[in-house]
Amino acid sequence: MTTRRTFLKQAAASTLCTSAALNYAKTAEAKEASKKEVLDIIDCHTHFYDPSRPQGVPWPPKNTSLYRTVLPKDLRALPKTKPLSGTVIVEASKWIEDNQWLLDIAKDDPFIVGIVGNLHPESETYQSDLKRFAANPLYRGIRVSHKAVEKELTAKNLKPFQLLLDHDLELDINGPPAMLTIATNLSKALPKLRIVINHIGNTALDKNGPQADWTEAMKVASEQENVFCKVSALVEGASRGGVKPPGELDFYRPYLDVLWNAFGDDRLIYGSNWPVSDRAADYATLQKIVLDYVAERGTEATKKFCSPNAIKAYKWIDRKGRAAHLS
């Protein structure tokens, strides 16, 4: 005969088993959902051009492997580790009207979420050019060389960059590692101007690990809350001098550690520098390296890196109906 005590023990055990089974099912369900979750990945550094146009292109040079027609459909067709949701195009042509050419090809293509143009701060038409292109909501900022910024800072002329701020646009800066100090100086002069460092400051990557001056300059730049860093051209940095860049994450980890220790999870942005990156590694390889690293930082950090951080910097308009604004 079952005693009352035995009955209660059996009932409690049954409850625990049921609870454990439910918890296991929920965990398994969460893991399965995680596998199916699609990241919203925006590649924030690509270049498109068409040498077959009647006027040709000023870049890239004819004698390089880059001299071919490269359009958004070509990026979409590439094998990838994870699918892309869209891209921010960075204009490399020095021709002013090529800013409009990009806006025209982006007009009916929601895959393109923004354009970073190429304008010349020293030009007499800079102000009118900026006003014209900024009227298009796809135009999200411009990219300039570190020398252009340094020239205006030396002359104590902040007007070209203040105009960007007036139009709520950002500034991409490109150049050698010395650009980090220049970006820092500009960020202090205009603390509300959103500044994006290109290609992790174009440092060379090798087996010896990060150079101390690059590490320190990156740390100092990150102390300015209006400065972001694009984790782009990673494989190119490891292919200097014709060296074949490694495909293993551990080679890049010390450099990525410097970036995340400096900027944290909120101001680092995903970019490829495609098709220039093709000369060092295929798209799937470069994408896997950085996504494998950021995955170690957790789901939330991965999501931020793939899109929301870039929305803070570029403030693009989401063309797929999702709310893409600062909350």
URQUIQUI-V809720 format. One record per residue. N is the residue number from 1. RES is the residue in one letter. SS is DSSP state (@ for helix, = for strand, . for the rest). Layout:
((N RES SS) (N RES SS))
This chain:
((1 M .) (2 T .) (3 T .) (4 R @) (5 R @) (6 T @) (7 F @) (8 L @) (9 K @) (10 Q @) (11 A @) (12 A @) (13 A @) (14 S @) (15 T @) (16 L @) (17 C @) (18 T @) (19 S @) (20 A @) (21 A @) (22 L @) (23 N @) (24 Y @) (25 A @) (26 K @) (27 T @) (28 A @) (29 E @) (30 A @) (31 K @) (32 E @) (33 A @) (34 S @) (35 K @) (36 K @) (37 E .) (38 V .) (39 L .) (40 D .) (41 I .) (42 I =) (43 D =) (44 C =) (45 H =) (46 T =) (47 H .) (48 F .) (49 Y =) (50 D .) (51 P .) (52 S .) (53 R .) (54 P .) (55 Q .) (56 G .) (57 V .) (58 P .) (59 W .) (60 P .) (61 P .) (62 K .) (63 N .) (64 T .) (65 S .) (66 L .) (67 Y .) (68 R .) (69 T .) (70 V =) (71 L .) (72 P @) (73 K @) (74 D @) (75 L @) (76 R @) (77 A @) (78 L .) (79 P .) (80 K .) (81 T .) (82 K .) (83 P .) (84 L .) (85 S .) (86 G =) (87 T =) (88 V =) (89 I =) (90 V =) (91 E .) (92 A .) (93 S .) (94 K .) (95 W .) (96 I .) (97 E @) (98 D @) (99 N @) (100 Q @) (101 W @) (102 L @) (103 L @) (104 D @) (105 I @) (106 A @) (107 K .) (108 D .) (109 D .) (110 P .) (111 F .) (112 I =) (113 V =) (114 G =) (115 I =) (116 V =) (117 G =) (118 N .) (119 L .) (120 H .) (121 P .) (122 E .) (123 S .) (124 E .) (125 T .) (126 Y @) (127 Q @) (128 S @) (129 D @) (130 L @) (131 K @) (132 R @) (133 F @) (134 A @) (135 A .) (136 N .) (137 P .) (138 L .) (139 Y =) (140 R =) (141 G =) (142 I =) (143 R =) (144 V =) (145 S =) (146 H @) (147 K @) (148 A @) (149 V @) (150 E @) (151 K @) (152 E @) (153 L @) (154 T @) (155 A .) (156 K .) (157 N .) (158 L .) (159 K @) (160 P @) (161 F @) (162 Q @) (163 L @) (164 L @) (165 L @) (166 D @) (167 H .) (168 D .) (169 L .) (170 E =) (171 L =) (172 D =) (173 I =) (174 N =) (175 G .) (176 P .) (177 P .) (178 A .) (179 M @) (180 L @) (181 T @) (182 I @) (183 A @) (184 T @) (185 N @) (186 L @) (187 S @) (188 K @) (189 A @) (190 L .) (191 P .) (192 K .) (193 L .) (194 R .) (195 I =) (196 V =) (197 I =) (198 N .) (199 H @) (200 I @) (201 G @) (202 N @) (203 T .) (204 A .) (205 L .) (206 D .) (207 K .) (208 N .) (209 G .) (210 P .) (211 Q .) (212 A @) (213 D @) (214 W @) (215 T @) (216 E @) (217 A @) (218 M @) (219 K @) (220 V @) (221 A @) (222 S @) (223 E .) (224 Q .) (225 E .) (226 N .) (227 V =) (228 F =) (229 C =) (230 K =) (231 V =) (232 S .) (233 A .) (234 L @) (235 V @) (236 E @) (237 G @) (238 A .) (239 S .) (240 R @) (241 G @) (242 G @) (243 V .) (244 K .) (245 P .) (246 P .) (247 G .) (248 E .) (249 L @) (250 D @) (251 F @) (252 Y @) (253 R @) (254 P @) (255 Y @) (256 L @) (257 D @) (258 V @) (259 L @) (260 W @) (261 N @) (262 A @) (263 F @) (264 G .) (265 D .) (266 D .) (267 R .) (268 L =) (269 I =) (270 Y =) (271 G .) (272 S .) (273 N .) (274 W =) (275 P .) (276 V @) (277 S @) (278 D @) (279 R @) (280 A .) (281 A .) (282 D .) (283 Y @) (284 A @) (285 T @) (286 L @) (287 Q @) (288 K @) (289 I @) (290 V @) (291 L @) (292 D @) (293 Y @) (294 V @) (295 A @) (296 E .) (297 R .) (298 G .) (299 T @) (300 E @) (301 A @) (302 T @) (303 K @) (304 K @) (305 F @) (306 C @) (307 S @) (308 P @) (309 N @) (310 A @) (311 I @) (312 K @) (313 A @) (314 Y @) (315 K .) (316 W .) (317 I .) (318 D .) (319 R .) (320 K .) (321 G .) (322 R .) (323 A .) (324 A .) (325 H .) (326 L .) (327 S .))
